[in-house]
Amino acid sequence: MAKARRISAALLAALVLAAMMFSLFMIVCGTGHDCIGDNCLVCAVITLCRNTLKTLGDALIAVALLIACFCFTASVLSLSCIATYNLTPISLKVKLLN
């Protein structure tokens, strides 16, 4: 199960990278075309590629912020758990005699 998730994550990352690379390639190749006006198909494809890159860029920023928040929260929680973990009756050498 874990191997299938790893493979699907790698495949998804490769597809996102391919979409970004092909979008960049289309923008570079289409910048010097002879535009025919308002109904130019090349301009429409370039606009679509720019929107794709903007959307993927925003998604990557959101993922990076999510990972940063998770790491910060995990570090704060681990420090608070360590602080409360040290305060046990055994570590304080309290005799529990009834």
All heavy atoms as an XYZ file, in Angstrom:
711
protein
N       0.814     -1.189      0.000
C       0.000      0.000      0.000
C       0.863      1.261      0.000
O       0.596      2.208     -0.712
C      -0.915     -0.049      1.226
C      -1.888      1.072      1.283
S      -3.125      0.860      0.034
C      -4.353      1.942      0.605
N       1.913      1.255      0.833
C       2.798      2.419      0.906
C       3.590      2.582     -0.386
O       3.851      3.703     -0.813
C       3.743      2.290      2.091
N       3.928      1.460     -1.012
C       4.682      1.534     -2.258
C       3.805      2.101     -3.370
O       4.274      2.895     -4.196
C       5.197      0.145     -2.630
C       6.137      0.161     -3.794
C       6.760     -1.196     -4.024
C       7.767     -1.103     -5.153
N       8.453     -2.362     -5.368
N       2.528      1.735     -3.382
C       1.615      2.261     -4.393
C       1.419      3.764     -4.221
O       1.354      4.507     -5.217
C       0.275      1.536     -4.312
N       1.335      4.220     -2.984
C       1.219      5.663     -2.733
C       2.462      6.405     -3.185
O       2.383      7.491     -3.755
C       0.999      5.921     -1.256
C      -0.398      5.837     -0.831
C      -0.531      6.332      0.573
N      -1.919      6.326      0.954
C      -2.353      6.571      2.157
N      -1.487      6.837      3.112
N      -3.623      6.555      2.429
N       3.612      5.823     -2.919
C       4.871      6.454     -3.313
C       4.966      6.555     -4.833
O       5.382      7.580     -5.377
C       6.038      5.647     -2.745
C       7.364      6.353     -2.863
C       8.486      5.573     -2.211
N       8.192      5.292     -0.811
C       8.441      4.132     -0.219
N       8.999      3.149     -0.883
N       8.152      3.956      1.046
N       4.559      5.489     -5.516
C       4.607      5.496     -6.982
C       3.620      6.508     -7.540
O       3.947      7.265     -8.469
C       4.339      4.080     -7.526
C       5.522      3.167     -7.199
C       4.089      4.103     -9.027
C       5.274      1.706     -7.515
N       2.408      6.564     -6.976
C       1.416      7.519     -7.477
C       1.838      8.960     -7.183
O       1.603      9.854     -8.004
C       0.042      7.226     -6.885
O       0.061      7.391     -5.489
N       2.482      9.209     -6.051
C       2.969     10.556     -5.750
C       4.078     10.963     -6.716
O       4.118     12.102     -7.192
C       3.460     10.632     -4.309
N       4.972     10.034     -7.020
C       6.042     10.331     -7.976
C       5.478     10.566     -9.368
O       5.935     11.469    -10.088
C       7.056      9.192     -7.999
N       4.476      9.794     -9.748
C       3.844      9.976    -11.064
C       3.132     11.314    -11.143
O       3.230     12.026    -12.153
C       2.878      8.829    -11.330
C       2.189      8.832    -12.689
C       3.213      8.684    -13.802
C       1.168      7.709    -12.758
N       2.430     11.688    -10.082
C       1.749     12.974    -10.059
C       2.742     14.133    -10.125
O       2.529     15.110    -10.844
C       0.888     13.084     -8.810
C       0.049     14.345     -8.682
C      -0.964     14.427     -9.811
C      -0.637     14.385     -7.344
N       3.842     14.019     -9.402
C       4.871     15.066     -9.438
C       5.482     15.174    -10.831
O       5.736     16.271    -11.325
C       5.953     14.771     -8.407
N       5.693     14.030    -11.490
C       6.236     14.052    -12.849
C       5.254     14.689    -13.825
O       5.655     15.447    -14.722
C       6.581     12.629    -13.289
N       3.959     14.425    -13.654
C       2.959     15.026    -14.534
C       2.860     16.536    -14.330
O       2.722     17.285    -15.310
C       1.599     14.367    -14.310
C       1.464     12.945    -14.837
C       0.116     12.361    -14.431
C       1.636     12.904    -16.340
N       2.942     16.984    -13.089
C       2.916     18.433    -12.830
C       4.151     19.095    -13.429
O       4.059     20.162    -14.057
C       2.807     18.705    -11.313
C       3.047     20.164    -10.996
C       1.444     18.276    -10.803
N       5.303     18.465    -13.277
C       6.530     19.001    -13.863
C       6.444     19.038    -15.384
O       6.865     20.017    -16.016
C       7.731     18.175    -13.413
C       9.097     18.658    -13.884
C       9.414     20.014    -13.266
C      10.157     17.647    -13.533
N       5.876     17.992    -15.981
C       5.716     17.969    -17.444
C       4.765     19.069    -17.904
O       5.022     19.726    -18.922
C       5.201     16.602    -17.884
N       3.677     19.289    -17.170
C       2.744     20.360    -17.534
C       3.432     21.717    -17.469
O       3.232     22.568    -18.354
C       1.530     20.330    -16.612
N       4.260     21.921    -16.451
C       4.976     23.195    -16.348
C       5.986     23.365    -17.483
O       6.090     24.438    -18.082
C       5.667     23.292    -14.995
C       4.709     23.436    -13.837
S       5.532     23.514    -12.258
C       6.172     25.171    -12.290
N       6.716     22.297    -17.791
C       7.723     22.391    -18.844
C       7.088     22.614    -20.225
O       7.560     23.435    -21.013
C       8.585     21.124    -18.873
C       9.525     20.998    -17.708
S      10.691     22.364    -17.704
C      10.568     22.880    -16.029
N       6.003     21.888    -20.512
C       5.340     22.070    -21.807
C       4.695     23.448    -21.914
O       4.679     24.048    -22.996
C       4.320     20.968    -22.062
C       4.943     19.660    -22.452
C       4.635     18.498    -21.759
C       5.838     19.578    -23.508
C       5.207     17.285    -22.105
C       6.416     18.372    -23.870
C       6.100     17.228    -23.164
N       4.183     23.968    -20.800
C       3.613     25.313    -20.829
C       4.700     26.350    -21.108
O       4.505     27.263    -21.922
C       2.925     25.621    -19.502
O       1.796     24.809    -19.331
N       5.836     26.198    -20.437
C       6.954     27.106    -20.709
C       7.430     27.000    -22.155
O       7.710     28.010    -22.814
C       8.117     26.809    -19.759
C       7.968     27.308    -18.341
C       9.100     26.781    -17.476
C       7.950     28.814    -18.307
N       7.499     25.773    -22.667
C       7.932     25.550    -24.046
C       6.963     26.216    -25.030
O       7.392     26.849    -26.003
C       8.025     24.048    -24.315
C       8.449     23.702    -25.712
C       9.747     23.912    -26.128
C       7.534     23.176    -26.611
C      10.142     23.599    -27.417
C       7.904     22.866    -27.894
C       9.216     23.069    -28.303
N       5.659     26.095    -24.779
C       4.677     26.717    -25.676
C       4.754     28.235    -25.629
O       4.605     28.903    -26.653
C       3.260     26.261    -25.306
C       2.847     24.961    -25.929
S       2.959     24.959    -27.721
C       1.809     26.226    -28.174
N       4.982     28.789    -24.453
C       5.092     30.246    -24.345
C       6.314     30.742    -25.097
O       6.252     31.733    -25.838
C       5.122     30.671    -22.862
C       3.757     30.436    -22.226
C       5.524     32.133    -22.721
C       3.734     30.641    -20.734
N       7.438     30.042    -24.938
C       8.673     30.455    -25.613
C       8.529     30.323    -27.119
O       8.939     31.211    -27.879
C       9.874     29.629    -25.085
C      11.101     29.834    -25.938
C      10.164     30.013    -23.647
N       7.957     29.222    -27.585
C       7.825     29.010    -29.036
C       6.786     29.923    -29.671
O       6.903     30.273    -30.848
C       7.453     27.554    -29.321
S       8.793     26.423    -28.995
N       5.775     30.311    -28.914
C       4.699     31.093    -29.514
C       4.839     32.584    -29.388
O       3.984     33.320    -29.899
N       5.869     33.081    -28.764
C       5.978     34.527    -28.567
C       6.250     35.285    -29.858
O       5.825     36.420    -30.002
C       7.088     34.865    -27.552
O       8.294     34.247    -27.953
C       6.702     34.422    -26.165
N       6.896     34.681    -30.805
C       7.237     35.396    -32.031
C       6.323     35.079    -33.208
O       6.726     35.222    -34.352
N       5.097     34.680    -32.956
C       4.198     34.287    -34.046
C       3.565     35.507    -34.698
O       3.561     36.606    -34.142
C       3.109     33.341    -33.524
C       2.052     34.025    -32.723
N       2.240     34.415    -31.437
C       0.777     34.389    -33.048
C       1.136     34.989    -30.985
N       0.227     34.994    -31.949
N       3.018     35.299    -35.881
C       2.296     36.358    -36.587
C       0.849     36.344    -36.115
O       0.062     35.465    -36.473
C       2.361     36.142    -38.104
C       3.762     36.310    -38.644
O       4.503     37.132    -38.073
O       4.119     35.621    -39.609
N       0.497     37.299    -35.299
C      -0.842     37.351    -34.698
C      -1.842     37.848    -35.733
O      -1.587     38.812    -36.460
C      -0.822     38.270    -33.480
S      -2.347     38.231    -32.545
N      -3.008     37.193    -35.787
C      -4.034     37.576    -36.764
C      -5.121     38.445    -36.137
O      -6.053     38.852    -36.820
C      -4.675     36.332    -37.404
C      -5.321     35.447    -36.345
C      -3.665     35.576    -38.221
C      -6.129     34.298    -36.924
N      -5.023     38.728    -34.864
C      -6.006     39.615    -34.234
C      -6.687     38.987    -33.038
O      -6.090     38.223    -32.280
N      -7.975     39.317    -32.904
C      -8.720     38.895    -31.722
C      -8.925     37.387    -31.635
O      -8.975     36.830    -30.552
C     -10.087     39.580    -31.691
C      -9.960     41.070    -31.433
O      -8.929     41.480    -30.868
O     -10.892     41.816    -31.806
N      -9.067     36.700    -32.736
C      -9.347     35.260    -32.737
C      -8.098     34.427    -32.998
O      -8.182     33.360    -33.607
C     -10.417     34.938    -33.780
C     -11.744     35.590    -33.449
O     -12.078     35.745    -32.286
N     -12.494     35.988    -34.470
N      -6.964     34.870    -32.503
C      -5.707     34.162    -32.727
C      -5.629     32.957    -31.790
O      -5.699     33.083    -30.569
C      -4.533     35.099    -32.492
S      -2.928     34.329    -32.804
N      -5.498     31.776    -32.353
C      -5.444     30.555    -31.565
C      -4.140     30.439    -30.772
O      -4.131     29.919    -29.652
C      -5.620     29.333    -32.455
C      -6.994     29.187    -33.117
C      -7.013     27.980    -34.027
C      -8.065     29.077    -32.058
N      -3.049     30.918    -31.339
C      -1.764     30.851    -30.642
C      -1.791     31.736    -29.402
O      -1.309     31.334    -28.333
C      -0.611     31.238    -31.589
C       0.722     31.225    -30.857
C      -0.567     30.310    -32.782
N      -2.399     32.914    -29.525
C      -2.520     33.788    -28.352
C      -3.401     33.147    -27.279
O      -3.134     33.282    -26.091
C      -3.097     35.138    -28.760
S      -1.961     36.156    -29.725
N      -4.435     32.438    -27.705
C      -5.305     31.753    -26.748
C      -4.547     30.640    -26.027
O      -4.701     30.452    -24.810
C      -6.524     31.186    -27.466
N      -3.703     29.907    -26.745
C      -2.911     28.845    -26.124
C      -1.881     29.443    -25.173
O      -1.657     28.905    -24.073
C      -2.249     27.964    -27.210
C      -1.240     27.019    -26.596
C      -3.299     27.195    -27.977
N      -1.261     30.532    -25.562
C      -0.286     31.192    -24.690
C      -0.962     31.684    -23.403
O      -0.425     31.528    -22.306
C       0.426     32.338    -25.431
C       1.356     31.772    -26.491
C       1.198     33.222    -24.468
C       1.981     32.811    -27.378
N      -2.160     32.246    -23.538
C      -2.904     32.695    -22.359
C      -3.251     31.522    -21.450
O      -3.124     31.602    -20.224
C      -4.184     33.426    -22.787
O      -3.835     34.507    -23.640
C      -4.952     33.944    -21.590
N      -3.651     30.407    -22.043
C      -3.954     29.206    -21.270
C      -2.709     28.680    -20.548
O      -2.779     28.299    -19.377
C      -4.528     28.128    -22.187
C      -4.944     26.826    -21.537
C      -6.133     27.054    -20.621
C      -5.274     25.802    -22.593
N      -1.576     28.694    -21.220
C      -0.325     28.238    -20.600
C       0.090     29.166    -19.464
O       0.553     28.696    -18.414
C       0.779     28.141    -21.639
S       0.546     26.804    -22.819
N      -0.081     30.466    -19.649
C       0.245     31.410    -18.579
C      -0.646     31.197    -17.370
O      -0.181     31.231    -16.229
C       0.118     32.843    -19.088
C       1.232     33.232    -20.049
C       1.099     34.645    -20.540
N       1.249     35.560    -19.417
C       0.732     36.782    -19.391
N       0.023     37.221    -20.411
N       0.920     37.560    -18.360
N      -1.934     30.947    -17.611
C      -2.853     30.688    -16.504
C      -2.492     29.383    -15.787
O      -2.596     29.287    -14.562
C      -4.294     30.635    -17.003
C      -4.804     31.997    -17.412
O      -4.261     33.022    -17.016
N      -5.836     32.012    -18.232
N      -2.079     28.375    -16.556
C      -1.672     27.103    -15.957
C      -0.459     27.302    -15.065
O      -0.412     26.792    -13.934
C      -1.361     26.072    -17.055
O      -2.523     25.880    -17.854
C      -0.914     24.759    -16.475
N       0.540     28.031    -15.546
C       1.737     28.284    -14.743
C       1.424     29.097    -13.497
O       1.964     28.827    -12.415
C       2.801     28.987    -15.582
C       3.481     28.122    -16.635
C       4.419     28.968    -17.473
C       4.223     26.980    -15.984
N       0.533     30.074    -13.629
C       0.154     30.879    -12.464
C      -0.568     30.017    -11.440
O      -0.282     30.101    -10.234
C      -0.735     32.037    -12.894
C      -1.088     32.974    -11.754
C      -1.967     34.117    -12.248
C      -2.314     35.085    -11.148
N      -2.800     34.518     -9.930
N      -1.479     29.166    -11.875
C      -2.221     28.305    -10.962
C      -1.290     27.315    -10.267
O      -1.378     27.108     -9.043
C      -3.318     27.549    -11.720
O      -4.167     28.490    -12.374
C      -4.140     26.690    -10.790
N      -0.394     26.690    -11.026
C       0.544     25.736    -10.424
C       1.510     26.435     -9.469
O       1.873     25.881     -8.437
C       1.308     24.985    -11.511
C       0.501     23.957    -12.299
C       1.343     23.377    -13.425
C      -0.015     22.863    -11.406
N       1.922     27.639     -9.815
C       2.797     28.403     -8.924
C       2.106     28.745     -7.614
O       2.690     28.628     -6.543
N       0.831     29.168     -7.707
C       0.078     29.460     -6.489
C      -0.118     28.204     -5.650
O      -0.055     28.251     -4.416
C      -1.280     30.066     -6.834
C      -1.157     31.453     -7.451
O      -0.069     32.059     -7.336
O      -2.138     31.922     -8.053
N      -0.356     27.074     -6.306
C      -0.532     25.817     -5.571
C       0.770     25.408     -4.881
O       0.744     24.934     -3.736
C      -1.001     24.719     -6.517
N       1.904     25.602     -5.550
C       3.187     25.263     -4.929
C       3.482     26.148     -3.720
O       4.014     25.689     -2.710
C       4.311     25.356     -5.953
C       4.315     24.273     -7.031
C       5.422     24.541     -8.036
C       4.472     22.906     -6.421
N       3.111     27.418     -3.812
C       3.289     28.318     -2.674
C       2.408     27.885     -1.511
O       2.834     27.877     -0.355
C       2.992     29.776     -3.093
C       4.085     30.278     -4.032
C       2.870     30.691     -1.883
C       3.790     31.609     -4.671
N       1.167     27.493     -1.814
C       0.258     27.038     -0.758
C       0.776     25.767     -0.088
O       0.702     25.631      1.141
C      -1.135     26.800     -1.340
N       1.318     24.854     -0.873
C       1.874     23.619     -0.305
C       3.092     23.932      0.561
O       3.253     23.361      1.645
C       2.221     22.615     -1.427
C       3.058     21.470     -0.909
C       0.952     22.089     -2.064
N       3.933     24.841      0.111
C       5.111     25.217      0.900
C       4.696     25.860      2.227
O       5.292     25.570      3.273
C       5.997     26.170      0.100
N       3.674     26.712      2.200
C       3.194     27.320      3.442
C       2.574     26.276      4.369
O       2.760     26.331      5.590
C       2.173     28.417      3.140
C       2.741     29.707      2.581
C       1.621     30.663      2.179
C       3.654     30.363      3.594
N       1.867     25.320      3.799
C       1.274     24.258      4.605
C       2.353     23.418      5.281
O       2.251     23.095      6.472
C       0.384     23.380      3.736
C      -0.331     22.236      4.437
C      -1.374     22.786      5.400
C      -0.969     21.317      3.433
N       3.393     23.089      4.550
C       4.496     22.313      5.125
C       5.208     23.113      6.211
O       5.559     22.574      7.269
C       5.466     21.862      4.017
C       4.796     20.804      3.143
C       6.770     21.332      4.598
C       5.580     20.435      1.911
N       5.405     24.413      5.984
C       6.046     25.253      6.994
C       5.197     25.334      8.261
O       5.723     25.241      9.375
C       6.299     26.649      6.432
N       3.885     25.486      8.105
C       2.993     25.520      9.273
C       3.020     24.194     10.010
O       3.030     24.164     11.248
C       1.574     25.864      8.851
S       1.367     27.565      8.339
N       3.029     23.098      9.275
C       3.070     21.780      9.902
C       4.372     21.589     10.677
O       4.354     21.097     11.807
C       2.918     20.689      8.848
C       3.020     19.311      9.414
C       1.996     18.778     10.169
C       4.155     18.544      9.192
C       2.094     17.510     10.697
C       4.267     17.277      9.720
C       3.227     16.757     10.478
N       5.486     21.971     10.083
C       6.776     21.824     10.772
C       6.834     22.700     12.018
O       7.326     22.267     13.068
C       7.920     22.159      9.835
S       8.147     20.967      8.515
N       6.328     23.932     11.936
C       6.319     24.821     13.092
C       5.441     24.254     14.201
O       5.835     24.226     15.373
C       5.838     26.217     12.693
C       5.725     27.171     13.842
C       6.857     27.696     14.426
C       4.484     27.523     14.360
C       6.769     28.565     15.501
C       4.383     28.383     15.423
C       5.524     28.910     15.990
N       4.254     23.780     13.838
C       3.345     23.210     14.833
C       3.937     21.961     15.460
O       3.841     21.763     16.683
C       1.991     22.886     14.182
O       1.482     24.064     13.567
C       1.001     22.378     15.196
N       4.558     21.122     14.650
C       5.159     19.902     15.182
C       6.304     20.225     16.137
O       6.445     19.580     17.181
C       5.653     19.020     14.037
N       7.100     21.226     15.823
C       8.212     21.578     16.713
C       7.703     22.170     18.018
O       8.228     21.864     19.092
C       9.175     22.540     16.023
O       8.527     23.771     15.765
N       6.665     23.001     17.964
C       6.106     23.585     19.181
C       5.472     22.500     20.044
O       5.657     22.465     21.260
C       5.085     24.696     18.842
C       4.283     25.102     20.062
C       5.802     25.892     18.252
N       4.731     21.585     19.413
C       4.101     20.508     20.176
C       5.129     19.567     20.777
O       4.958     19.096     21.903
C       3.130     19.730     19.291
C       1.821     20.436     18.966
C       0.983     19.583     18.044
C       1.056     20.778     20.222
N       6.193     19.290     20.046
C       7.210     18.398     20.598
C       7.926     19.042     21.785
O       8.246     18.369     22.766
C       8.218     17.994     19.523
O       8.988     19.104     19.128
N       8.155     20.340     21.734
C       8.775     21.025     22.865
C       7.851     21.037     24.082
O       8.304     20.850     25.212
C       9.156     22.452     22.479
C      10.319     22.601     21.505
C      10.508     24.064     21.145
C      11.590     22.024     22.085
N       6.561     21.242     23.853
C       5.634     21.254     24.984
C       5.465     19.852     25.563
O       5.303     19.694     26.768
C       4.286     21.830     24.572
O       3.657     20.980     23.631
N       5.518     18.831     24.712
C       5.423     17.458     25.212
C       6.662     17.087     26.022
O       6.560     16.392     27.029
C       5.238     16.481     24.058
S       3.624     16.592     23.291
N       7.807     17.534     25.592
C       9.043     17.258     26.339
C       8.994     17.960     27.690
O       9.393     17.391     28.711
C      10.279     17.687     25.521
C      10.472     16.753     24.331
C      11.523     17.721     26.382
C      11.524     17.219     23.353
N       8.474     19.187     27.715
C       8.410     19.930     28.970
C       7.457     19.261     29.960
O       7.736     19.211     31.152
C       7.975     21.364     28.707
N       6.343     18.742     29.493
C       5.403     18.087     30.403
C       5.816     16.656     30.690
O       5.443     16.100     31.713
C       3.985     18.100     29.823
O       3.998     17.456     28.550
C       3.468     19.512     29.705
N       6.558     16.049     29.822
C       6.994     14.673     30.030
C       7.987     14.578     31.177
O       8.014     13.603     31.912
C       7.623     14.126     28.748
C       8.128     12.712     28.866
C       7.243     11.645     28.921
C       9.490     12.435     28.939
C       7.694     10.353     29.043
C       9.952     11.150     29.051
C       9.048     10.109     29.102
O       9.500      8.831     29.223
N       8.781     15.578     31.388
C       9.793     15.555     32.434
C       9.204     15.697     33.833
O       9.863     15.421     34.820
C      10.832     16.649     32.197
C      11.684     16.350     30.981
O      11.863     15.203     30.610
N      12.182     17.395     30.360
N       7.969     16.153     33.940
C       7.353     16.375     35.238
C       6.465     15.190     35.616
O       5.253     15.292     35.696
C       6.531     17.666     35.221
C       7.312     18.935     34.887
C       6.386     20.122     34.807
C       8.397     19.175     35.920
N       7.068     14.071     35.877
C       6.343     12.890     36.342
C       6.738     12.596     37.774
O       7.804     13.042     38.246
C       6.672     11.675     35.453
O       8.057     11.369     35.583
C       6.327     11.945     33.997
N       5.906     11.865     38.519
C       6.287     11.531     39.900
C       7.593     10.746     39.985
O       8.355     10.912     40.934
C       5.104     10.699     40.385
C       3.956     11.139     39.559
C       4.535     11.490     38.225
N       7.861      9.929     39.004
C       9.103      9.155     39.035
C      10.301     10.063     38.808
O      11.323      9.948     39.502
C       9.047      8.031     37.999
C       7.945      7.055     38.384
C      10.390      7.329     37.878
C       7.672      5.998     37.358
N      10.196     10.991     37.857
C      11.327     11.888     37.608
C      11.523     12.865     38.770
O      12.628     13.323     39.016
C      11.136     12.651     36.295
O      10.024     13.525     36.408
N      10.437     13.190     39.489
C      10.540     14.068     40.651
C      10.890     13.297     41.927
O      11.043     13.892     42.984
C       9.225     14.821     40.861
C       8.847     15.791     39.733
C       7.460     16.356     39.990
C       9.855     16.904     39.617
N      10.986     11.955     41.812
C      11.350     11.058     42.906
C      10.398     11.215     44.094
O      10.796     11.361     45.234
C      12.798     11.278     43.327
C      13.758     10.961     42.213
C      15.187     11.108     42.638
C      16.055     10.775     41.421
N      17.444     10.905     41.686
N       9.107     11.174     43.771
C       8.071     11.257     44.790
C       7.705      9.840     45.203
O       7.407      8.993     44.364
C       6.830     12.002     44.242
C       5.694     11.968     45.234
C       7.207     13.411     43.859
N       7.662      9.588     46.488
C       7.241      8.282     46.990
C       5.724      8.283     47.129
O       5.153      9.151     47.774
C       7.881      7.979     48.337
C       9.356      7.711     48.241
C       9.889      7.306     49.592
C      11.375      7.032     49.503
N      11.924      6.601     50.789
N       5.110      7.318     46.514
C       3.658      7.219     46.579
C       3.281      6.167     47.603
O       2.909      5.040     47.287
C       3.105      6.851     45.194
C       3.411      7.855     44.071
C       2.937      7.325     42.742
C       2.765      9.180     44.362
N       3.369      6.524     48.871
C       3.046      5.616     49.963
C       1.646      5.938     50.485
O       1.350      7.058     50.857
C       4.064      5.756     51.096
C       5.521      5.451     50.710
C       6.422      5.757     51.877
C       5.661      4.005     50.287
N       0.808      4.938     50.531
C      -0.547      5.144     51.058
C      -0.696      4.442     52.373
O      -0.495      3.361     52.634
C      -1.606      4.645     50.068
C      -1.670      5.571     48.874
O      -1.339      6.740     48.990
N      -2.102      5.049     47.760
